[in-house]
Amino acid sequence: MRKGIHPENYRLVAFKDMSNDDVFITKSTANTKETIEVEGVEYPLVKMEISRTSHPFYTGKSKLVDTAGRIDKFKNKYKKFQKK
């Protein structure tokens, strides 16, 4: 393994699946300003839209993911660039 190419600021971080509120803790270097308390310990929080507990490949069942809010947000953001 080459020396000096890997980050050294690994710490325990909580990842939260926003579609089903599942939280898991692992080491990461991800930057975040939010925190969450899990079993009396406070961890930095990274929010995710989908994880192993909600992805159809891992769960074996299909699930409708609400994207309407994101699509509307995108359309509103770029409405001013529409050709007339």
LUMZA-26361 format. One record per atom (N, C-alpha, C): residue number from 1; residue in one letter; atom name; x, y, z. Coordinates in pm, whole numbers, plus 50000, padded with zeros to 5 digits. Example, Ala and Ser with C-alpha at 12.3 -4.5 7.8 and 13.67 -1.06 7.14 Angstrom:
residues 2
+---------+-------+-------+-------+-------+-------+
: lumdren : pamar : vexpa :  east : north :    up :
+---------+-------+-------+-------+-------+-------+
:       1 :     A :     N : 51319 : 49431 : 50780 :
:       1 :     A :    CA : 51230 : 49550 : 50780 :
:       1 :     A :     C : 51320 : 49670 : 50780 :
:       2 :     S :     N : 51285 : 49775 : 50708 :
:       2 :     S :    CA : 51367 : 49894 : 50714 :
:       2 :     S :     C : 51290 : 50003 : 50787 :
+---------+-------+-------+-------+-------+-------+
end
This chain:
residues 84
+---------+-------+-------+-------+-------+-------+
: lumdren : pamar : vexpa :  east : north :    up :
+---------+-------+-------+-------+-------+-------+
:       1 :     M :     N : 50085 : 49883 : 50000 :
:       1 :     M :    CA : 50000 : 50000 : 50000 :
:       1 :     M :     C : 50089 : 50123 : 50000 :
:       2 :     R :     N : 50056 : 50221 : 49917 :
:       2 :     R :    CA : 50134 : 50344 : 49911 :
:       2 :     R :     C : 50112 : 50427 : 50035 :
:       3 :     K :     N : 50215 : 50489 : 50082 :
:       3 :     K :    CA : 50206 : 50572 : 50201 :
:       3 :     K :     C : 50170 : 50715 : 50164 :
:       4 :     G :     N : 50096 : 50782 : 50253 :
:       4 :     G :    CA : 50066 : 50923 : 50236 :
:       4 :     G :     C : 49949 : 50957 : 50146 :
:       5 :     I :     N : 49874 : 50858 : 50097 :
:       5 :     I :    CA : 49761 : 50890 : 50008 :
:       5 :     I :     C : 49626 : 50873 : 50076 :
:       6 :     H :     N : 49624 : 50817 : 50194 :
:       6 :     H :    CA : 49498 : 50793 : 50264 :
:       6 :     H :     C : 49476 : 50897 : 50374 :
:       7 :     P :     N : 49351 : 50943 : 50392 :
:       7 :     P :    CA : 49325 : 51041 : 50497 :
:       7 :     P :     C : 49346 : 50981 : 50635 :
:       8 :     E :     N : 49379 : 51065 : 50729 :
:       8 :     E :    CA : 49405 : 51019 : 50864 :
:       8 :     E :     C : 49301 : 51065 : 50964 :
:       9 :     N :     N : 49201 : 51138 : 50917 :
:       9 :     N :    CA : 49101 : 51193 : 51009 :
:       9 :     N :     C : 48974 : 51108 : 51015 :
:      10 :     Y :     N : 48988 : 50976 : 51017 :
:      10 :     Y :    CA : 48872 : 50888 : 51032 :
:      10 :     Y :     C : 48813 : 50902 : 51171 :
:      11 :     R :     N : 48680 : 50900 : 51179 :
:      11 :     R :    CA : 48610 : 50906 : 51307 :
:      11 :     R :     C : 48477 : 50832 : 51290 :
:      12 :     L :     N : 48412 : 50801 : 51401 :
:      12 :     L :    CA : 48282 : 50736 : 51394 :
:      12 :     L :     C : 48178 : 50837 : 51349 :
:      13 :     V :     N : 48097 : 50800 : 51250 :
:      13 :     V :    CA : 47995 : 50887 : 51193 :
:      13 :     V :     C : 47865 : 50806 : 51182 :
:      14 :     A :     N : 47752 : 50870 : 51212 :
:      14 :     A :    CA : 47620 : 50806 : 51198 :
:      14 :     A :     C : 47563 : 50841 : 51061 :
:      15 :     F :     N : 47521 : 50740 : 50987 :
:      15 :     F :    CA : 47455 : 50757 : 50858 :
:      15 :     F :     C : 47308 : 50724 : 50878 :
:      16 :     K :     N : 47219 : 50814 : 50834 :
:      16 :     K :    CA : 47075 : 50795 : 50854 :
:      16 :     K :     C : 47005 : 50788 : 50718 :
:      17 :     D :     N : 46933 : 50679 : 50697 :
:      17 :     D :    CA : 46851 : 50661 : 50577 :
:      17 :     D :     C : 46721 : 50738 : 50600 :
:      18 :     M :     N : 46700 : 50845 : 50524 :
:      18 :     M :    CA : 46584 : 50931 : 50546 :
:      18 :     M :     C : 46453 : 50867 : 50500 :
:      19 :     S :     N : 46458 : 50761 : 50419 :
:      19 :     S :    CA : 46334 : 50699 : 50373 :
:      19 :     S :     C : 46274 : 50605 : 50478 :
:      20 :     N :     N : 46357 : 50552 : 50571 :
:      20 :     N :    CA : 46302 : 50463 : 50673 :
:      20 :     N :     C : 46361 : 50486 : 50812 :
:      21 :     D :     N : 46436 : 50593 : 50830 :
:      21 :     D :    CA : 46493 : 50633 : 50959 :
:      21 :     D :     C : 46591 : 50531 : 51019 :
:      22 :     D :     N : 46647 : 50442 : 50937 :
:      22 :     D :    CA : 46748 : 50349 : 50986 :
:      22 :     D :     C : 46880 : 50425 : 51005 :
:      23 :     V :     N : 46948 : 50399 : 51116 :
:      23 :     V :    CA : 47076 : 50465 : 51146 :
:      23 :     V :     C : 47182 : 50358 : 51167 :
:      24 :     F :     N : 47297 : 50376 : 51103 :
:      24 :     F :    CA : 47410 : 50287 : 51130 :
:      24 :     F :     C : 47535 : 50371 : 51146 :
:      25 :     I :     N : 47628 : 50318 : 51223 :
:      25 :     I :    CA : 47749 : 50392 : 51259 :
:      25 :     I :     C : 47870 : 50320 : 51201 :
:      26 :     T :     N : 47957 : 50397 : 51137 :
:      26 :     T :    CA : 48079 : 50342 : 51080 :
:      26 :     T :     C : 48186 : 50451 : 51078 :
:      27 :     K :     N : 48308 : 50413 : 51051 :
:      27 :     K :    CA : 48415 : 50513 : 51042 :
:      27 :     K :     C : 48408 : 50581 : 50906 :
:      28 :     S :     N : 48433 : 50713 : 50907 :
:      28 :     S :    CA : 48427 : 50790 : 50784 :
:      28 :     S :     C : 48505 : 50919 : 50800 :
:      29 :     T :     N : 48534 : 50982 : 50686 :
:      29 :     T :    CA : 48597 : 51115 : 50686 :
:      29 :     T :     C : 48499 : 51220 : 50635 :
:      30 :     A :     N : 48371 : 51182 : 50615 :
:      30 :     A :    CA : 48270 : 51272 : 50560 :
:      30 :     A :     C : 48252 : 51395 : 50649 :
:      31 :     N :     N : 48248 : 51513 : 50585 :
:      31 :     N :    CA : 48227 : 51638 : 50658 :
:      31 :     N :     C : 48078 : 51662 : 50677 :
:      32 :     T :     N : 48040 : 51705 : 50795 :
:      32 :     T :    CA : 47900 : 51736 : 50823 :
:      32 :     T :     C : 47892 : 51832 : 50941 :
:      33 :     K :     N : 47787 : 51912 : 50943 :
:      33 :     K :    CA : 47766 : 52007 : 51053 :
:      33 :     K :     C : 47659 : 51958 : 51150 :
:      34 :     E :     N : 47581 : 51858 : 51108 :
:      34 :     E :    CA : 47473 : 51806 : 51192 :
:      34 :     E :     C : 47524 : 51694 : 51281 :
:      35 :     T :     N : 47454 : 51674 : 51394 :
:      35 :     T :    CA : 47488 : 51565 : 51485 :
:      35 :     T :     C : 47361 : 51491 : 51524 :
:      36 :     I :     N : 47377 : 51370 : 51575 :
:      36 :     I :    CA : 47265 : 51290 : 51623 :
:      36 :     I :     C : 47313 : 51213 : 51745 :
:      37 :     E :     N : 47221 : 51190 : 51839 :
:      37 :     E :    CA : 47255 : 51113 : 51957 :
:      37 :     E :     C : 47202 : 50972 : 51941 :
:      38 :     V :     N : 47292 : 50874 : 51953 :
:      38 :     V :    CA : 47256 : 50732 : 51942 :
:      38 :     V :     C : 47306 : 50662 : 52067 :
:      39 :     E :     N : 47214 : 50605 : 52143 :
:      39 :     E :    CA : 47245 : 50533 : 52267 :
:      39 :     E :     C : 47331 : 50617 : 52362 :
:      40 :     G :     N : 47295 : 50745 : 52373 :
:      40 :     G :    CA : 47361 : 50835 : 52467 :
:      40 :     G :     C : 47493 : 50894 : 52419 :
:      41 :     V :     N : 47534 : 50863 : 52297 :
:      41 :     V :    CA : 47659 : 50916 : 52242 :
:      41 :     V :     C : 47626 : 51003 : 52121 :
:      42 :     E :     N : 47689 : 51120 : 52112 :
:      42 :     E :    CA : 47664 : 51211 : 52000 :
:      42 :     E :     C : 47764 : 51185 : 51888 :
:      43 :     Y :     N : 47710 : 51171 : 51764 :
:      43 :     Y :    CA : 47792 : 51143 : 51647 :
:      43 :     Y :     C : 47763 : 51247 : 51540 :
:      44 :     P :     N : 47860 : 51276 : 51451 :
:      44 :     P :    CA : 47830 : 51356 : 51332 :
:      44 :     P :     C : 47728 : 51279 : 51248 :
:      45 :     L :     N : 47638 : 51350 : 51180 :
:      45 :     L :    CA : 47529 : 51286 : 51105 :
:      45 :     L :     C : 47541 : 51313 : 50956 :
:      46 :     V :     N : 47532 : 51207 : 50875 :
:      46 :     V :    CA : 47525 : 51217 : 50730 :
:      46 :     V :     C : 47390 : 51159 : 50689 :
:      47 :     K :     N : 47308 : 51239 : 50619 :
:      47 :     K :    CA : 47175 : 51193 : 50576 :
:      47 :     K :     C : 47185 : 51136 : 50435 :
:      48 :     M :     N : 47116 : 51022 : 50413 :
:      48 :     M :    CA : 47115 : 50956 : 50283 :
:      48 :     M :     C : 46971 : 50934 : 50238 :
:      49 :     E :     N : 46950 : 50932 : 50107 :
:      49 :     E :    CA : 46818 : 50907 : 50052 :
:      49 :     E :     C : 46786 : 50758 : 50050 :
:      50 :     I :     N : 46887 : 50676 : 50032 :
:      50 :     I :    CA : 46864 : 50532 : 50019 :
:      50 :     I :     C : 46987 : 50458 : 50072 :
:      51 :     S :     N : 46964 : 50342 : 50134 :
:      51 :     S :    CA : 47074 : 50262 : 50189 :
:      51 :     S :     C : 47041 : 50115 : 50171 :
:      52 :     R :     N : 47120 : 50030 : 50232 :
:      52 :     R :    CA : 47099 : 49885 : 50220 :
:      52 :     R :     C : 46966 : 49842 : 50280 :
:      53 :     T :     N : 46910 : 49919 : 50372 :
:      53 :     T :    CA : 46783 : 49879 : 50434 :
:      53 :     T :     C : 46661 : 49925 : 50355 :
:      54 :     S :     N : 46681 : 50008 : 50251 :
:      54 :     S :    CA : 46566 : 50053 : 50173 :
:      54 :     S :     C : 46583 : 50030 : 50022 :
:      55 :     H :     N : 46701 : 49991 : 49976 :
:      55 :     H :    CA : 46724 : 49970 : 49832 :
:      55 :     H :     C : 46658 : 49840 : 49788 :
:      56 :     P :     N : 46583 : 49843 : 49678 :
:      56 :     P :    CA : 46512 : 49723 : 49632 :
:      56 :     P :     C : 46604 : 49603 : 49605 :
:      57 :     F :     N : 46727 : 49626 : 49565 :
:      57 :     F :    CA : 46819 : 49514 : 49540 :
:      57 :     F :     C : 46843 : 49434 : 49667 :
:      58 :     Y :     N : 46858 : 49503 : 49780 :
:      58 :     Y :    CA : 46886 : 49435 : 49907 :
:      58 :     Y :     C : 46760 : 49387 : 49978 :
:      59 :     T :     N : 46649 : 49459 : 49962 :
:      59 :     T :    CA : 46527 : 49422 : 50033 :
:      59 :     T :     C : 46445 : 49318 : 49958 :
:      60 :     G :     N : 46465 : 49309 : 49825 :
:      60 :     G :    CA : 46391 : 49211 : 49745 :
:      60 :     G :     C : 46252 : 49257 : 49709 :
:      61 :     K :     N : 46214 : 49378 : 49744 :
:      61 :     K :    CA : 46083 : 49430 : 49706 :
:      61 :     K :     C : 46098 : 49571 : 49651 :
:      62 :     S :     N : 46011 : 49604 : 49561 :
:      62 :     S :    CA : 46020 : 49735 : 49500 :
:      62 :     S :     C : 45948 : 49837 : 49585 :
:      63 :     K :     N : 45998 : 49958 : 49582 :
:      63 :     K :    CA : 45943 : 50064 : 49667 :
:      63 :     K :     C : 45939 : 50192 : 49587 :
:      64 :     L :     N : 45831 : 50265 : 49598 :
:      64 :     L :    CA : 45816 : 50391 : 49528 :
:      64 :     L :     C : 45890 : 50499 : 49607 :
:      65 :     V :     N : 45985 : 50563 : 49542 :
:      65 :     V :    CA : 46060 : 50671 : 49605 :
:      65 :     V :     C : 46002 : 50802 : 49557 :
:      66 :     D :     N : 45962 : 50887 : 49648 :
:      66 :     D :    CA : 45900 : 51015 : 49614 :
:      66 :     D :     C : 46005 : 51111 : 49561 :
:      67 :     T :     N : 45998 : 51137 : 49429 :
:      67 :     T :    CA : 46093 : 51229 : 49369 :
:      67 :     T :     C : 46024 : 51356 : 49321 :
:      68 :     A :     N : 45893 : 51366 : 49342 :
:      68 :     A :    CA : 45818 : 51480 : 49291 :
:      68 :     A :     C : 45873 : 51611 : 49347 :
:      69 :     G :     N : 45908 : 51614 : 49471 :
:      69 :     G :    CA : 45961 : 51736 : 49530 :
:      69 :     G :     C : 46091 : 51778 : 49466 :
:      70 :     R :     N : 46178 : 51684 : 49435 :
:      70 :     R :    CA : 46306 : 51716 : 49372 :
:      70 :     R :     C : 46286 : 51763 : 49228 :
:      71 :     I :     N : 46191 : 51702 : 49157 :
:      71 :     I :    CA : 46165 : 51741 : 49019 :
:      71 :     I :     C : 46109 : 51883 : 49014 :
:      72 :     D :     N : 46013 : 51913 : 49100 :
:      72 :     D :    CA : 45956 : 52047 : 49105 :
:      72 :     D :     C : 46062 : 52151 : 49141 :
:      73 :     K :     N : 46148 : 52119 : 49233 :
:      73 :     K :    CA : 46256 : 52209 : 49274 :
:      73 :     K :     C : 46348 : 52237 : 49155 :
:      74 :     F :     N : 46382 : 52132 : 49079 :
:      74 :     F :    CA : 46467 : 52147 : 48962 :
:      74 :     F :     C : 46400 : 52236 : 48858 :
:      75 :     K :     N : 46271 : 52210 : 48829 :
:      75 :     K :    CA : 46200 : 52289 : 48729 :
:      75 :     K :     C : 46191 : 52436 : 48768 :
:      76 :     N :     N : 46163 : 52463 : 48895 :
:      76 :     N :    CA : 46156 : 52601 : 48941 :
:      76 :     N :     C : 46291 : 52671 : 48932 :
:      77 :     K :     N : 46397 : 52599 : 48961 :
:      77 :     K :    CA : 46532 : 52657 : 48960 :
:      77 :     K :     C : 46572 : 52699 : 48819 :
:      78 :     Y :     N : 46537 : 52617 : 48718 :
:      78 :     Y :    CA : 46580 : 52644 : 48582 :
:      78 :     Y :     C : 46470 : 52701 : 48493 :
:      79 :     K :     N : 46360 : 52745 : 48553 :
:      79 :     K :    CA : 46249 : 52803 : 48477 :
:      79 :     K :     C : 46292 : 52928 : 48403 :
:      80 :     K :     N : 46380 : 53007 : 48462 :
:      80 :     K :    CA : 46423 : 53135 : 48401 :
:      80 :     K :     C : 46508 : 53113 : 48276 :
:      81 :     F :     N : 46561 : 52992 : 48253 :
:      81 :     F :    CA : 46644 : 52964 : 48137 :
:      81 :     F :     C : 46565 : 52903 : 48022 :
:      82 :     Q :     N : 46433 : 52888 : 48039 :
:      82 :     Q :    CA : 46349 : 52827 : 47936 :
:      82 :     Q :     C : 46347 : 52913 : 47811 :
:      83 :     K :     N : 46349 : 52846 : 47695 :
:      83 :     K :    CA : 46335 : 52917 : 47567 :
:      83 :     K :     C : 46190 : 52950 : 47545 :
:      84 :     K :     N : 46165 : 53067 : 47491 :
:      84 :     K :    CA : 46026 : 53109 : 47469 :
:      84 :     K :     C : 45989 : 53103 : 47325 :
+---------+-------+-------+-------+-------+-------+
end
